[in-house]
Amino acid sequence: MEATVQKMEPEKLFSFTCTPTPSTPRSTTRASRRRWSEFRLEAKGGGTLLILTESGFDAIPKDGGSKPSG
C-alpha cells in the first residue's frame, strides 16, 4: 500500500490518502482505488472526542479486490 499524509495539525488533525496494493483489478483506475481518512480530535467535557471520516472504502469489492477480474 502507498500512503501520503495530506494534513497534520498536532493534537488536532491527521489525514492521509492511500492506494491499495497492485492486486486490485486493473479495470479500476488508480484514482478510483484511492482511500481517504481523517482523524480529528476535539475537547469534549473532561475528555477528547475522536471524529473519524473516511471515503473511498465503499468502492472495495466484496472479495477485497484480490482476485483478477474476468
MODELLER restraints for C-alpha pairs under 7 A, 6 or more apart:
rsr = mdl.restraints
at = mdl.atoms
rsr.add(forms.Gaussian(group=physical.xy_distance, feature=features.Distance(at['CA:1:A'], at['CA:18:A']), mean=6.69, stdev=0.5))
rsr.add(forms.Gaussian(group=physical.xy_distance, feature=features.Distance(at['CA:1:A'], at['CA:19:A']), mean=5.77, stdev=0.5))
rsr.add(forms.Gaussian(group=physical.xy_distance, feature=features.Distance(at['CA:1:A'], at['CA:20:A']), mean=4.97, stdev=0.5))
rsr.add(forms.Gaussian(group=physical.xy_distance, feature=features.Distance(at['CA:1:A'], at['CA:21:A']), mean=4.87, stdev=0.5))
rsr.add(forms.Gaussian(group=physical.xy_distance, feature=features.Distance(at['CA:2:A'], at['CA:18:A']), mean=5.44, stdev=0.5))
rsr.add(forms.Gaussian(group=physical.xy_distance, feature=features.Distance(at['CA:2:A'], at['CA:19:A']), mean=5.37, stdev=0.5))
rsr.add(forms.Gaussian(group=physical.xy_distance, feature=features.Distance(at['CA:2:A'], at['CA:20:A']), mean=6.96, stdev=0.5))
rsr.add(forms.Gaussian(group=physical.xy_distance, feature=features.Distance(at['CA:3:A'], at['CA:16:A']), mean=6.76, stdev=0.5))
rsr.add(forms.Gaussian(group=physical.xy_distance, feature=features.Distance(at['CA:3:A'], at['CA:17:A']), mean=5.63, stdev=0.5))
rsr.add(forms.Gaussian(group=physical.xy_distance, feature=features.Distance(at['CA:3:A'], at['CA:18:A']), mean=4.08, stdev=0.5))
rsr.add(forms.Gaussian(group=physical.xy_distance, feature=features.Distance(at['CA:3:A'], at['CA:19:A']), mean=6.53, stdev=0.5))
rsr.add(forms.Gaussian(group=physical.xy_distance, feature=features.Distance(at['CA:4:A'], at['CA:16:A']), mean=5.46, stdev=0.5))
rsr.add(forms.Gaussian(group=physical.xy_distance, feature=features.Distance(at['CA:4:A'], at['CA:17:A']), mean=5.36, stdev=0.5))
rsr.add(forms.Gaussian(group=physical.xy_distance, feature=features.Distance(at['CA:4:A'], at['CA:18:A']), mean=6.26, stdev=0.5))
rsr.add(forms.Gaussian(group=physical.xy_distance, feature=features.Distance(at['CA:5:A'], at['CA:15:A']), mean=6.10, stdev=0.5))
rsr.add(forms.Gaussian(group=physical.xy_distance, feature=features.Distance(at['CA:5:A'], at['CA:16:A']), mean=4.25, stdev=0.5))
rsr.add(forms.Gaussian(group=physical.xy_distance, feature=features.Distance(at['CA:5:A'], at['CA:17:A']), mean=6.58, stdev=0.5))
rsr.add(forms.Gaussian(group=physical.xy_distance, feature=features.Distance(at['CA:6:A'], at['CA:15:A']), mean=5.42, stdev=0.5))
rsr.add(forms.Gaussian(group=physical.xy_distance, feature=features.Distance(at['CA:6:A'], at['CA:16:A']), mean=4.83, stdev=0.5))
rsr.add(forms.Gaussian(group=physical.xy_distance, feature=features.Distance(at['CA:6:A'], at['CA:17:A']), mean=6.83, stdev=0.5))
rsr.add(forms.Gaussian(group=physical.xy_distance, feature=features.Distance(at['CA:7:A'], at['CA:14:A']), mean=5.70, stdev=0.5))
rsr.add(forms.Gaussian(group=physical.xy_distance, feature=features.Distance(at['CA:7:A'], at['CA:15:A']), mean=5.18, stdev=0.5))
rsr.add(forms.Gaussian(group=physical.xy_distance, feature=features.Distance(at['CA:7:A'], at['CA:16:A']), mean=6.93, stdev=0.5))
rsr.add(forms.Gaussian(group=physical.xy_distance, feature=features.Distance(at['CA:8:A'], at['CA:14:A']), mean=4.51, stdev=0.5))
rsr.add(forms.Gaussian(group=physical.xy_distance, feature=features.Distance(at['CA:8:A'], at['CA:15:A']), mean=6.50, stdev=0.5))
rsr.add(forms.Gaussian(group=physical.xy_distance, feature=features.Distance(at['CA:11:A'], at['CA:41:A']), mean=6.81, stdev=0.5))
rsr.add(forms.Gaussian(group=physical.xy_distance, feature=features.Distance(at['CA:12:A'], at['CA:40:A']), mean=5.65, stdev=0.5))
rsr.add(forms.Gaussian(group=physical.xy_distance, feature=features.Distance(at['CA:12:A'], at['CA:41:A']), mean=4.88, stdev=0.5))
rsr.add(forms.Gaussian(group=physical.xy_distance, feature=features.Distance(at['CA:12:A'], at['CA:42:A']), mean=6.85, stdev=0.5))
rsr.add(forms.Gaussian(group=physical.xy_distance, feature=features.Distance(at['CA:13:A'], at['CA:39:A']), mean=5.72, stdev=0.5))
rsr.add(forms.Gaussian(group=physical.xy_distance, feature=features.Distance(at['CA:13:A'], at['CA:40:A']), mean=4.51, stdev=0.5))
rsr.add(forms.Gaussian(group=physical.xy_distance, feature=features.Distance(at['CA:13:A'], at['CA:41:A']), mean=6.33, stdev=0.5))
rsr.add(forms.Gaussian(group=physical.xy_distance, feature=features.Distance(at['CA:14:A'], at['CA:38:A']), mean=5.78, stdev=0.5))
rsr.add(forms.Gaussian(group=physical.xy_distance, feature=features.Distance(at['CA:14:A'], at['CA:39:A']), mean=5.21, stdev=0.5))
rsr.add(forms.Gaussian(group=physical.xy_distance, feature=features.Distance(at['CA:14:A'], at['CA:40:A']), mean=6.56, stdev=0.5))
rsr.add(forms.Gaussian(group=physical.xy_distance, feature=features.Distance(at['CA:15:A'], at['CA:37:A']), mean=5.53, stdev=0.5))
rsr.add(forms.Gaussian(group=physical.xy_distance, feature=features.Distance(at['CA:15:A'], at['CA:38:A']), mean=4.09, stdev=0.5))
rsr.add(forms.Gaussian(group=physical.xy_distance, feature=features.Distance(at['CA:15:A'], at['CA:39:A']), mean=6.12, stdev=0.5))
rsr.add(forms.Gaussian(group=physical.xy_distance, feature=features.Distance(at['CA:16:A'], at['CA:36:A']), mean=5.88, stdev=0.5))
rsr.add(forms.Gaussian(group=physical.xy_distance, feature=features.Distance(at['CA:16:A'], at['CA:37:A']), mean=5.57, stdev=0.5))
rsr.add(forms.Gaussian(group=physical.xy_distance, feature=features.Distance(at['CA:16:A'], at['CA:38:A']), mean=6.60, stdev=0.5))
rsr.add(forms.Gaussian(group=physical.xy_distance, feature=features.Distance(at['CA:17:A'], at['CA:34:A']), mean=6.62, stdev=0.5))
rsr.add(forms.Gaussian(group=physical.xy_distance, feature=features.Distance(at['CA:17:A'], at['CA:35:A']), mean=5.42, stdev=0.5))
rsr.add(forms.Gaussian(group=physical.xy_distance, feature=features.Distance(at['CA:17:A'], at['CA:36:A']), mean=4.36, stdev=0.5))
rsr.add(forms.Gaussian(group=physical.xy_distance, feature=features.Distance(at['CA:17:A'], at['CA:37:A']), mean=6.37, stdev=0.5))
rsr.add(forms.Gaussian(group=physical.xy_distance, feature=features.Distance(at['CA:18:A'], at['CA:34:A']), mean=5.67, stdev=0.5))
rsr.add(forms.Gaussian(group=physical.xy_distance, feature=features.Distance(at['CA:18:A'], at['CA:35:A']), mean=5.27, stdev=0.5))
rsr.add(forms.Gaussian(group=physical.xy_distance, feature=features.Distance(at['CA:18:A'], at['CA:36:A']), mean=6.57, stdev=0.5))
rsr.add(forms.Gaussian(group=physical.xy_distance, feature=features.Distance(at['CA:19:A'], at['CA:33:A']), mean=6.02, stdev=0.5))
rsr.add(forms.Gaussian(group=physical.xy_distance, feature=features.Distance(at['CA:19:A'], at['CA:34:A']), mean=4.63, stdev=0.5))
rsr.add(forms.Gaussian(group=physical.xy_distance, feature=features.Distance(at['CA:19:A'], at['CA:35:A']), mean=6.25, stdev=0.5))
rsr.add(forms.Gaussian(group=physical.xy_distance, feature=features.Distance(at['CA:20:A'], at['CA:33:A']), mean=6.70, stdev=0.5))
rsr.add(forms.Gaussian(group=physical.xy_distance, feature=features.Distance(at['CA:23:A'], at['CA:65:A']), mean=6.81, stdev=0.5))
rsr.add(forms.Gaussian(group=physical.xy_distance, feature=features.Distance(at['CA:23:A'], at['CA:66:A']), mean=5.21, stdev=0.5))
rsr.add(forms.Gaussian(group=physical.xy_distance, feature=features.Distance(at['CA:24:A'], at['CA:65:A']), mean=4.82, stdev=0.5))
rsr.add(forms.Gaussian(group=physical.xy_distance, feature=features.Distance(at['CA:24:A'], at['CA:66:A']), mean=5.68, stdev=0.5))
rsr.add(forms.Gaussian(group=physical.xy_distance, feature=features.Distance(at['CA:25:A'], at['CA:65:A']), mean=6.25, stdev=0.5))
rsr.add(forms.Gaussian(group=physical.xy_distance, feature=features.Distance(at['CA:25:A'], at['CA:68:A']), mean=5.46, stdev=0.5))
rsr.add(forms.Gaussian(group=physical.xy_distance, feature=features.Distance(at['CA:25:A'], at['CA:69:A']), mean=5.68, stdev=0.5))
rsr.add(forms.Gaussian(group=physical.xy_distance, feature=features.Distance(at['CA:34:A'], at['CA:56:A']), mean=6.33, stdev=0.5))
rsr.add(forms.Gaussian(group=physical.xy_distance, feature=features.Distance(at['CA:35:A'], at['CA:55:A']), mean=5.84, stdev=0.5))
rsr.add(forms.Gaussian(group=physical.xy_distance, feature=features.Distance(at['CA:35:A'], at['CA:56:A']), mean=4.64, stdev=0.5))
rsr.add(forms.Gaussian(group=physical.xy_distance, feature=features.Distance(at['CA:35:A'], at['CA:57:A']), mean=6.23, stdev=0.5))
rsr.add(forms.Gaussian(group=physical.xy_distance, feature=features.Distance(at['CA:36:A'], at['CA:54:A']), mean=5.48, stdev=0.5))
rsr.add(forms.Gaussian(group=physical.xy_distance, feature=features.Distance(at['CA:36:A'], at['CA:55:A']), mean=5.24, stdev=0.5))
rsr.add(forms.Gaussian(group=physical.xy_distance, feature=features.Distance(at['CA:36:A'], at['CA:56:A']), mean=6.51, stdev=0.5))
rsr.add(forms.Gaussian(group=physical.xy_distance, feature=features.Distance(at['CA:37:A'], at['CA:53:A']), mean=5.73, stdev=0.5))
rsr.add(forms.Gaussian(group=physical.xy_distance, feature=features.Distance(at['CA:37:A'], at['CA:54:A']), mean=4.39, stdev=0.5))
rsr.add(forms.Gaussian(group=physical.xy_distance, feature=features.Distance(at['CA:37:A'], at['CA:55:A']), mean=6.70, stdev=0.5))
rsr.add(forms.Gaussian(group=physical.xy_distance, feature=features.Distance(at['CA:38:A'], at['CA:52:A']), mean=5.70, stdev=0.5))
rsr.add(forms.Gaussian(group=physical.xy_distance, feature=features.Distance(at['CA:38:A'], at['CA:53:A']), mean=5.13, stdev=0.5))
rsr.add(forms.Gaussian(group=physical.xy_distance, feature=features.Distance(at['CA:38:A'], at['CA:54:A']), mean=6.38, stdev=0.5))
rsr.add(forms.Gaussian(group=physical.xy_distance, feature=features.Distance(at['CA:39:A'], at['CA:50:A']), mean=6.84, stdev=0.5))
rsr.add(forms.Gaussian(group=physical.xy_distance, feature=features.Distance(at['CA:39:A'], at['CA:51:A']), mean=5.86, stdev=0.5))
rsr.add(forms.Gaussian(group=physical.xy_distance, feature=features.Distance(at['CA:39:A'], at['CA:52:A']), mean=4.81, stdev=0.5))
rsr.add(forms.Gaussian(group=physical.xy_distance, feature=features.Distance(at['CA:39:A'], at['CA:53:A']), mean=6.71, stdev=0.5))
rsr.add(forms.Gaussian(group=physical.xy_distance, feature=features.Distance(at['CA:40:A'], at['CA:50:A']), mean=5.80, stdev=0.5))
rsr.add(forms.Gaussian(group=physical.xy_distance, feature=features.Distance(at['CA:40:A'], at['CA:51:A']), mean=5.08, stdev=0.5))
rsr.add(forms.Gaussian(group=physical.xy_distance, feature=features.Distance(at['CA:40:A'], at['CA:52:A']), mean=6.49, stdev=0.5))
rsr.add(forms.Gaussian(group=physical.xy_distance, feature=features.Distance(at['CA:41:A'], at['CA:48:A']), mean=6.45, stdev=0.5))
rsr.add(forms.Gaussian(group=physical.xy_distance, feature=features.Distance(at['CA:41:A'], at['CA:49:A']), mean=5.68, stdev=0.5))
rsr.add(forms.Gaussian(group=physical.xy_distance, feature=features.Distance(at['CA:41:A'], at['CA:50:A']), mean=4.87, stdev=0.5))
rsr.add(forms.Gaussian(group=physical.xy_distance, feature=features.Distance(at['CA:41:A'], at['CA:51:A']), mean=6.42, stdev=0.5))
rsr.add(forms.Gaussian(group=physical.xy_distance, feature=features.Distance(at['CA:42:A'], at['CA:48:A']), mean=5.63, stdev=0.5))
rsr.add(forms.Gaussian(group=physical.xy_distance, feature=features.Distance(at['CA:42:A'], at['CA:49:A']), mean=5.10, stdev=0.5))
rsr.add(forms.Gaussian(group=physical.xy_distance, feature=features.Distance(at['CA:42:A'], at['CA:50:A']), mean=6.67, stdev=0.5))
rsr.add(forms.Gaussian(group=physical.xy_distance, feature=features.Distance(at['CA:43:A'], at['CA:49:A']), mean=6.15, stdev=0.5))
